[in-house]
Structures are given as structure tokens and as C-alpha cells.
Amino acid sequence: MRNRLKSTAAVLVISGGMLVVAPRLAHAEWPTFDAITHFLLQQAQNAMTSAVDKVYDNITNIGTLISDRLTGVGNQLNDRLGDGFTQTANYQRAQIGAVQQIADASNMANARVARDLRNTEIRDEHTASPQACLALDSGQSTNQSQIQGARIATAIADVMDVRGEGGPNTPAWFGQAQSMTASNATHLSRYCDQDEATAGLCTLSPRPNADVRAVSFVREVYADGDQVNAANDYATNVVQPVVPAALRGDHLTSVEGQDAAARRRAYDARMSLSRSVFSHQIALQAPTVTLNEAQQAQLRARGVEPPAAGSWMQVLALEVERRFSDVGWAASLQAMTPAAVNREIAQQLALSNYLALASLRQQQQTAAVAAANLAVDVERGFTGFTPMPSPTIAAN
């Protein structure tokens, strides 16, 4: 291509020089050339060729420079674009890494929250609620008061059975008159009423006729020993105010005395059964256990000052009423976990079973009394054997 450019430039220069220095055409058929002209032409051609070469070299240098510059620009552009793409890729990789770290941190935080929530649920499920603790305390108080009540019932039976049988050193052992005198003396010393005081028999009592009033017997809890004695004296007047004279000495050795002794044993057994029903209820209403703070607060909510000690009946009534009308229990029930509610239901079933057992024992006593009454009715309706003469045997 370079040779072609040189040839083209030479032709242009020669053509131009010929147009400039060519003489006017002669009228001759062929042009005439001389040596000087030829020399000048040669010099012009050389100058033109040298100029064209310089122009070509300059153009080539310019092209090379432009090519180098373009190549440099291209390289710089490639470098810049490459750096930019690399940086963008780095940014994207960094963004992906950051997103992964954020996701990992979020997953870890969510897992920790879920774990803490589960731990809290496990704790709440296994932690006893305050109401469960109150129920347990009440159950222990109920059992303790029942045990103590059974001891009281036994102590009352040990005294009253001996009295009803007319045992040694009791009023009936000395005779029925002594038994009646002792009964009246007990009434006048403890429960003297206004008429008796006016008659000069005794001094008016703070509890007149308490031994004949059912309110002395039917209570949730007796406040003190005096009220327990009043309930016991009421039961005595209901069941056996006066004890028949005891059979002793010659009365027991005769045939009539042995018959009377058999009937007296039936009498004593029925009296002991009747008396045991009252003694059992007195024992369950006697103050036998100390009330806890929650039970005392529950009594104050009723408007009642808590006694020094509670009874089986009172403790059990408080436990039943707590689950029926206590606002605190109702609020706690609303906030209980499912497991706590299930435990509360189980405690309710246990309390129902306990009450059913107590009811069964009471029904057994009622059935025994009914059986005794049936026996009395049958005995009253039985006419006995018809007296028959003794057979006479003739001697041979």
C-alpha cells in the first residue's frame, strides 16, 4: 500500500509540474525536450517524491500515534471496564455474603427466640401455679383436721359410752336418780336460763339453754372448748339425757337380771350408735388445725374474723368456695397454661372424690342408724312367745 501511495503521489507531482512548467505547445507534431528541462524535471520529481515521502511518513506517524492512542484508550477502557466489572462483581459477592450473614444472623436470632419461647413454655408448663399450691395446702389442712377430728371423736366416745353403759364411778352406776341429778346439775351450771335463775336454782349463764338449741351443734367451726362442750351436751340431751341405772351385783346373777342384761346391751349398743353420729359431726366441726394466710384472707372477705383454729368442715368449705366464688382463683384460671388447667381439673376431680368418700362414710352412718331404727320397730311389733304350761310327766 505504501508503494501504491508513492506511485500515486509521483504521478500527481509530475502531472502538476508538467502543467506548470510545460511550454506552450508548438505547432510541431512532437514535443522537443532538452537536457536542462530534463534535469529540472528530475529535480522537481525528486523534491516531490521527498515531499510525498515526508507527507507519507507524517501520515504514517500520525496513524501510528492515533493507533497507539486508540490502543491505549482501548486498553485503558478495557482496564477501567474490567476494574468496574470486577468491582461490581466484588460488590455483588459482598452483597451476597452480607445477605447470607444477615440471613444467618436472622435465623440464629429466630432460633434463639424460638428456643427461649419453648423454654418458657416448658417452664410455665412444669411450674406449679399459686392456685395449685393453695389447693395442696388446703388438702393437707383437710387431712390433718380429719385426723385430729377422728381423735376427738374417739375421745368423746370413750367418755360417753362409759356414761351410757353406767360404768363404774358414773352417775348411773349409783342409780337412775343420781343420773338425773347429774344431768340437771350440768345444765344448771353451764346453761342456766332466766326462769331458772329467777327461781334461785342457778346464776344466769352467758349461753342460756345452749344444750337444747341446735345452733350449738350445727356450726362450721366451734370457736373454743366451751362451744365444743355445748355441742356435746346438746347431743347428750338429744340421744340420752338420763342414763338408766346400771345392772350390777345381785341384779346380774338372777334369771330376770340376765334377761334384763341382754336387753340392756341392745339398748347400750343402739345408744352408742346414735351417739357416735353426733360425736363424729362434733369432731369434724371442732377447731383442730391452724388456718393459713390465704384461708384467713378468704374468711375476712366473707366479713368474718378468722378463728384461732379451723375445723375439717371449715377448711373443706373454704376450699369448695374458693373454686366457686373467689375472684383471685377465677383470674388465675384465665391466665393458666393448658398444663396448669389440666392440673387444676385433676385437683378438682381429687376434691370431688374426697367429698364422695366423705359422703359415703356419712351414708354408712345413716344406713346404720336406719338399720337400728328398723330393728327397734321390728322388736316393738314382735309379740313374743305365747306362754305354755309345763308338761306333766306321770311316774311309772
Secondary structure, DSSP 8 states (H G I E B T S, - for coil): -HHHHHHHHHHHHHHHHHHHH-----SSSS----HHHHHHHHHHHHHHHHHHHHHHHHHHHHHHHHHHHHHHHHHHHHHHHHHHHHHHHHHHHHHHHHHHHHHHHHHHHHHHHHHHHHHHHHHHHHS--HHHHHHHHHHHHHHHHHHHHHHHHHHHHHHHHHHHHT-TTSHHHH-HHHHHHHHHHHHHHH---HHHHHTTSS---SSTTGGG-GGGTS-S--SSHHHHHHHHHHHHHHH-SS------THHHHSHHHHHHHHHHHHHHHHHHHHHHHHHHHHHHHS--B---HHHHHHHHHHT----SSB-HHHHHHHHHHHHHH-HHHHHHHHH--HHHHHHHHHHHHHHHHHHHHHHHHHHHHHHHHHHHHHHHHHHHH---------------
